[in-house]
Amino acid sequence: RPDEAAALVDGLAPPDIGDLTVEASTMVTWVLCADVASDLGDRARAAQLVRVLAPYPDQIAVWAVGLGVGSVASRLGRLAGLLGDQEAARVHRARALEIEERAAAPTWLARTRAG
């Protein structure tokens, strides 16, 4: 139900996702928002998320020790693909696979490989 999800995002997210207050869970929020933007094909939010995530391509978004949601590079790859930058998507996905292999995270690897 993409239309319902998009309406929820519109109601919850600030007009510019970069306006979120930066605190301990902001990276996780941005990464999960990248998943939603990618799934919904939301190019406007994708561009915002690329801007805020770009400084952190080697990071893993974590809520707490042992509770990570995946690599920033994986999300940057998905966002780049959505925005039509296939070369950036390829570079980010390759970086994500390296990070996720080092982290021994098979579910993250599977998600990155699936695109």
KOLVO-583308 format. One record per residue: residue number from 1; x, z, y of N, C-alpha, C in turn. Coordinates in steps of 0.2 Angstrom, whole numbers, plus 2048, in hexadecimal, padded with zeros to 3 digits. Example, Ala and Ser with C-alpha at 12.3 -4.5 7.8 and 13.67 -1.06 7.14 Angstrom:
<atoms>
seq=1&npx=842&npz=827&npy=7E4&capx=83E&capz=827&capy=7EA&cpx=842&cpz=827&cpy=7F0
seq=2&npx=840&npz=823&npy=7F5&capx=844&capz=824&capy=7FB&cpx=840&cpz=827&cpy=800
</atoms>
This chain:
<atoms>
seq=1&npx=804&npz=800&npy=7FA&capx=800&capz=800&capy=800&cpx=804&cpz=800&cpy=806
seq=2&npx=808&npz=7FB&npy=807&capx=80D&capz=7FA&capy=80D&cpx=80A&cpz=7FB&cpy=814
seq=3&npx=803&npz=7F9&npy=815&capx=800&capz=7FA&capy=81B&cpx=7FF&cpz=801&cpy=81D
seq=4&npx=7FD&npz=805&npy=818&capx=7FC&capz=80C&capy=819&cpx=803&cpz=810&cpy=81A
seq=5&npx=808&npz=80E&npy=816&capx=80E&capz=811&capy=817&cpx=811&cpz=80F&cpy=81E
seq=6&npx=810&npz=809&npy=820&capx=813&capz=807&capy=827&cpx=80F&cpz=80B&cpy=82D
seq=7&npx=809&npz=80C&npy=82C&capx=805&capz=810&capy=831&cpx=807&cpz=817&cpy=831
seq=8&npx=809&npz=81A&npy=82B&capx=80B&capz=821&capy=82B&cpx=812&cpz=821&cpy=82E
seq=9&npx=817&npz=81D&npy=82D&capx=81D&capz=81C&capy=830&cpx=81C&cpz=81C&cpy=838
seq=10&npx=818&npz=818&npy=83A&capx=817&capz=817&capy=841&cpx=814&cpz=81D&cpy=844
seq=11&npx=810&npz=821&npy=841&capx=80E&capz=828&capy=843&cpx=813&cpz=82D&cpy=843
seq=12&npx=818&npz=82D&npy=83F&capx=81D&capz=832&capy=83E&cpx=823&cpz=831&cpy=842
seq=13&npx=825&npz=82B&npy=842&capx=82C&capz=829&capy=844&cpx=82C&cpz=828&cpy=84C
seq=14&npx=831&npz=82A&npy=84F&capx=831&capz=829&capy=856&cpx=832&cpz=821&cpy=857
seq=15&npx=831&npz=81F&npy=85D&capx=832&capz=817&capy=85E&cpx=839&cpz=815&cpy=85D
seq=16&npx=83E&npz=819&npy=85E&capx=844&capz=817&capy=85C&cpx=847&cpz=81D&cpy=858
seq=17&npx=848&npz=81B&npy=851&capx=84A&capz=820&capy=84C&cpx=851&cpz=824&cpy=84E
seq=18&npx=855&npz=820&npy=853&capx=85B&capz=824&capy=855&cpx=859&cpz=82A&cpy=85A
seq=19&npx=853&npz=82A&npy=85C&capx=851&capz=830&capy=860&cpx=850&cpz=837&cpy=85C
seq=20&npx=850&npz=836&npy=855&capx=850&capz=83C&capy=851&cpx=855&cpz=841&cpy=853
seq=21&npx=853&npz=847&npy=854&capx=858&capz=84D&capy=855&cpx=85D&cpz=84D&cpy=84F
seq=22&npx=864&npz=84D&npy=851&capx=869&capz=84D&capy=84B&cpx=86A&cpz=854&cpy=849
seq=23&npx=869&npz=855&npy=843&capx=86A&capz=85C&capy=840&cpx=86B&cpz=85A&cpy=838
seq=24&npx=86B&npz=860&npy=835&capx=86E&capz=85F&capy=82E&cpx=86B&cpz=85A&cpy=829
seq=25&npx=864&npz=859&npy=82A&capx=861&capz=854&capy=826&cpx=860&cpz=84D&cpy=829
seq=26&npx=862&npz=84C&npy=82F&capx=861&capz=846&capy=832&cpx=864&cpz=840&cpy=82E
seq=27&npx=86A&npz=840&npy=82B&capx=86C&capz=83B&capy=827&cpx=868&cpz=839&cpy=821
seq=28&npx=865&npz=83E&npy=81E&capx=860&capz=83D&capy=818&cpx=85A&cpz=83A&cpy=81B
seq=29&npx=858&npz=83C&npy=821&capx=852&capz=839&capy=824&cpx=853&cpz=832&cpy=825
seq=30&npx=859&npz=830&npy=828&capx=85A&capz=829&capy=82A&cpx=85B&cpz=825&cpy=824
seq=31&npx=85E&npz=828&npy=81E&capx=85F&capz=824&capy=818&cpx=858&cpz=823&cpy=815
seq=32&npx=854&npz=828&npy=815&capx=84D&capz=827&capy=812&cpx=849&cpz=822&cpy=816
seq=33&npx=84A&npz=822&npy=81D&capx=846&capz=81D&capy=821&cpx=849&cpz=816&cpy=820
seq=34&npx=84F&npz=816&npy=81E&capx=852&capz=80F&capy=81D&cpx=84E&cpz=80C&cpy=816
seq=35&npx=84D&npz=811&npy=812&capx=84A&capz=80E&capy=80C&cpx=843&cpz=80C&cpy=80D
seq=36&npx=83F&npz=810&npy=811&capx=838&capz=80E&capy=813&cpx=838&cpz=808&cpy=817
seq=37&npx=83D&npz=807&npy=81C&capx=83D&capz=801&capy=820&cpx=83F&cpz=7FB&cpy=81C
seq=38&npx=843&npz=7FC&npy=817&capx=845&capz=7F6&capy=813&cpx=83F&cpz=7F4&cpy=80E
seq=39&npx=83C&npz=7F9&npy=80C&capx=836&capz=7F8&capy=807&cpx=830&cpz=7F5&cpy=80B
seq=40&npx=82F&npz=7F6&npy=811&capx=82A&capz=7F4&capy=815&cpx=82C&cpz=7ED&cpy=819
seq=41&npx=832&npz=7EB&npy=819&capx=834&capz=7E6&capy=81D&cpx=834&cpz=7E7&cpy=824
seq=42&npx=835&npz=7ED&npy=826&capx=834&capz=7EF&capy=82D&cpx=83B&cpz=7ED&cpy=831
seq=43&npx=83C&npz=7E7&npy=833&capx=842&capz=7E5&capy=836&cpx=844&cpz=7E9&cpy=83D
seq=44&npx=83F&npz=7EB&npy=841&capx=840&capz=7EE&capy=847&cpx=843&cpz=7F5&cpy=845
seq=45&npx=840&npz=7F9&npy=841&capx=843&capz=7FF&capy=83F&cpx=84A&cpz=7FE&cpy=83B
seq=46&npx=84A&npz=7F9&npy=837&capx=851&capz=7F7&capy=834&cpx=856&cpz=7F7&cpy=839
seq=47&npx=855&npz=7F3&npy=83E&capx=85A&capz=7F2&capy=843&cpx=85C&cpz=7F9&cpy=846
seq=48&npx=857&npz=7FD&npy=848&capx=859&capz=804&capy=84A&cpx=85D&cpz=808&cpy=845
seq=49&npx=85B&npz=808&npy=83F&capx=85F&capz=80B&capy=83A&cpx=866&cpz=809&cpy=839
seq=50&npx=867&npz=802&npy=839&capx=86E&capz=800&capy=839&cpx=872&cpz=803&cpy=83E
seq=51&npx=86F&npz=803&npy=844&capx=873&capz=806&capy=84A&cpx=875&cpz=80D&cpy=849
seq=52&npx=870&npz=811&npy=846&capx=872&capz=818&capy=845&cpx=876&cpz=81A&cpy=83F
seq=53&npx=875&npz=816&npy=83A&capx=879&capz=817&capy=834&cpx=880&cpz=814&cpy=834
seq=54&npx=881&npz=80E&npy=838&capx=887&capz=80B&capy=838&cpx=88D&cpz=80F&cpy=838
seq=55&npx=88D&npz=814&npy=83C&capx=894&capz=818&capy=83C&cpx=895&cpz=81C&cpy=836
seq=56&npx=891&npz=81C&npy=831&capx=891&capz=821&capy=82B&cpx=891&cpz=81D&cpy=825
seq=57&npx=894&npz=817&npy=824&capx=894&capz=813&capy=81E&cpx=897&cpz=817&cpy=818
seq=58&npx=89B&npz=81B&npy=818&capx=89E&capz=81E&capy=813&cpx=89B&cpz=825&cpy=811
seq=59&npx=896&npz=827&npy=814&capx=893&capz=82D&capy=813&cpx=88D&cpz=82D&cpy=80D
seq=60&npx=88C&npz=832&npy=80A&capx=887&capz=833&capy=805&cpx=882&cpz=838&cpy=809
seq=61&npx=87C&npz=836&npy=809&capx=877&capz=83A&capy=80C&cpx=875&cpz=840&cpy=807
seq=62&npx=875&npz=846&npy=809&capx=874&capz=84C&capy=805&cpx=870&cpz=851&cpy=809
seq=63&npx=86B&npz=854&npy=805&capx=867&capz=859&capy=807&cpx=86B&cpz=860&cpy=807
seq=64&npx=86E&npz=861&npy=801&capx=872&capz=867&capy=7FF&cpx=877&cpz=865&cpy=7FA
seq=65&npx=87B&npz=869&npy=7F9&capx=880&capz=868&capy=7F3&cpx=87D&cpz=866&cpy=7ED
seq=66&npx=87F&npz=860&npy=7EA&capx=87C&capz=85E&capy=7E4&cpx=875&cpz=85A&cpy=7E5
seq=67&npx=873&npz=85A&npy=7EB&capx=86C&capz=857&capy=7EC&cpx=86D&cpz=851&cpy=7F1
seq=68&npx=870&npz=84B&npy=7EE&capx=871&capz=846&capy=7F3&cpx=86B&cpz=840&cpy=7F2
seq=69&npx=86A&npz=83C&npy=7F7&capx=865&capz=837&capy=7F6&cpx=869&cpz=830&cpy=7F6
seq=70&npx=86F&npz=830&npy=7F6&capx=873&capz=829&capy=7F6&cpx=877&cpz=828&cpy=7FB
seq=71&npx=87A&npz=822&npy=7FB&capx=87F&capz=820&capy=800&cpx=87C&cpz=81D&cpy=806
seq=72&npx=87F&npz=81E&npy=80B&capx=87D&capz=81A&capy=811&cpx=87F&cpz=813&cpy=811
seq=73&npx=884&npz=811&npy=80E&capx=886&capz=80A&capy=80D&cpx=881&cpz=806&cpy=809
seq=74&npx=87E&npz=809&npy=804&capx=878&capz=806&capy=800&cpx=873&cpz=804&cpy=805
seq=75&npx=871&npz=809&npy=809&capx=86B&capz=808&capy=80E&cpx=86D&cpz=802&cpy=813
seq=76&npx=873&npz=803&npy=816&capx=876&capz=7FE&capy=81A&cpx=875&cpz=7F7&cpy=817
seq=77&npx=877&npz=7F6&npy=811&capx=876&capz=7F0&capy=80D&cpx=86F&cpz=7ED&cpy=80D
seq=78&npx=86A&npz=7F2&npy=80B&capx=863&capz=7F0&capy=80B&cpx=861&cpz=7EE&cpy=812
seq=79&npx=863&npz=7F1&npy=817&capx=861&capz=7F0&capy=81E&cpx=864&cpz=7E9&cpy=820
seq=80&npx=86A&npz=7E8&npy=81F&capx=86D&capz=7E2&capy=821&cpx=86A&cpz=7DC&cpy=81E
seq=81&npx=868&npz=7DD&npy=817&capx=865&capz=7D7&capy=814&cpx=85E&cpz=7D6&cpy=817
seq=82&npx=85A&npz=7DB&npy=819&capx=854&capz=7DA&capy=81C&cpx=855&cpz=7D7&cpy=823
seq=83&npx=85A&npz=7D8&npy=826&capx=85B&capz=7D5&capy=82D&cpx=85E&cpz=7CE&cpy=82C
seq=84&npx=860&npz=7CC&npy=826&capx=862&capz=7C5&capy=825&cpx=86A&cpz=7C4&cpy=825
seq=85&npx=86E&npz=7CA&npy=826&capx=875&capz=7CA&capy=826&cpx=877&cpz=7CB&cpy=81F
seq=86&npx=878&npz=7C5&npy=81B&capx=879&capz=7C6&capy=814&cpx=881&cpz=7C8&cpy=812
seq=87&npx=885&npz=7C6&npy=817&capx=88C&capz=7C8&capy=816&cpx=88D&cpz=7D0&cpy=817
seq=88&npx=88A&npz=7D2&npy=81C&capx=88A&capz=7DA&capy=81D&cpx=887&cpz=7DD&cpy=817
seq=89&npx=881&npz=7DA&npy=815&capx=87E&capz=7DD&capy=80F&cpx=882&cpz=7DE&cpy=809
seq=90&npx=886&npz=7D8&npy=808&capx=88B&capz=7D8&capy=802&cpx=890&cpz=7DD&cpy=803
seq=91&npx=893&npz=7DE&npy=809&capx=899&capz=7E2&capy=80A&cpx=896&cpz=7E9&cpy=809
seq=92&npx=890&npz=7EB&npy=80C&capx=88E&capz=7F2&capy=80C&cpx=88C&cpz=7F4&cpy=804
seq=93&npx=889&npz=7EF&npy=801&capx=887&capz=7F0&capy=7FA&cpx=88E&cpz=7F1&cpy=7F6
seq=94&npx=893&npz=7EE&npy=7F7&capx=899&capz=7EE&capy=7F3&cpx=89C&cpz=7F5&cpy=7F5
seq=95&npx=89C&npz=7F7&npy=7FB&capx=89E&capz=7FE&capy=7FD&cpx=89A&cpz=803&cpy=7FA
seq=96&npx=893&npz=802&npy=7F9&capx=88F&capz=807&capy=7F6&cpx=891&cpz=808&cpy=7EF
seq=97&npx=892&npz=803&npy=7EC&capx=893&capz=803&capy=7E4&cpx=89A&cpz=807&cpy=7E3
seq=98&npx=89F&npz=806&npy=7E7&capx=8A5&capz=80A&capy=7E7&cpx=8A3&cpz=812&cpy=7E8
seq=99&npx=8A0&npz=813&npy=7ED&capx=89E&capz=81A&capy=7EF&cpx=89A&cpz=81D&cpy=7E9
seq=100&npx=895&npz=81A&npy=7E7&capx=891&capz=81D&capy=7E1&cpx=894&cpz=81D&cpy=7DB
seq=101&npx=899&npz=819&npy=7D9&capx=89D&capz=819&capy=7D3&cpx=8A1&cpz=81F&cpy=7D3
seq=102&npx=8A4&npz=820&npy=7D9&capx=8A9&capz=826&capy=7DA&cpx=8A4&cpz=82D&cpy=7D9
seq=103&npx=89E&npz=82C&npy=7DC&capx=89A&capz=832&capy=7DB&cpx=897&cpz=833&cpy=7D4
seq=104&npx=898&npz=82E&npy=7D0&capx=895&capz=82E&capy=7C9&cpx=88D&cpz=82F&cpy=7CA
seq=105&npx=88A&npz=82B&npy=7CD&capx=883&capz=82B&capy=7CF&cpx=87F&cpz=825&cpy=7CC
seq=106&npx=87E&npz=825&npy=7C6&capx=87B&capz=81F&capy=7C3&cpx=874&cpz=81D&cpy=7C6
seq=107&npx=870&npz=822&npy=7C8&capx=86A&capz=820&capy=7CB&cpx=86B&cpz=81C&cpy=7D2
seq=108&npx=870&npz=81F&npy=7D6&capx=871&capz=81C&capy=7DC&cpx=874&cpz=815&cpy=7DB
seq=109&npx=878&npz=814&npy=7D6&capx=87B&capz=80E&capy=7D4&cpx=876&cpz=809&cpy=7D2
seq=110&npx=871&npz=80B&npy=7CE&capx=86C&capz=806&capy=7CC&cpx=867&cpz=804&cpy=7D2
seq=111&npx=866&npz=809&npy=7D7&capx=862&capz=807&capy=7DD&cpx=866&cpz=802&cpy=7E1
seq=112&npx=86D&npz=803&npy=7E2&capx=871&capz=7FE&capy=7E6&cpx=871&cpz=7F7&cpy=7E2
seq=113&npx=872&npz=7F7&npy=7DC&capx=872&capz=7F1&capy=7D8&cpx=86C&cpz=7ED&cpy=7D9
seq=114&npx=866&npz=7F1&npy=7D9&capx=85F&capz=7EE&capy=7D9&cpx=85E&cpz=7EB&cpy=7E0
seq=115&npx=862&npz=7ED&npy=7E5&capx=861&capz=7EA&capy=7EC&cpx=85C&cpz=7EE&cpy=7EF
</atoms>
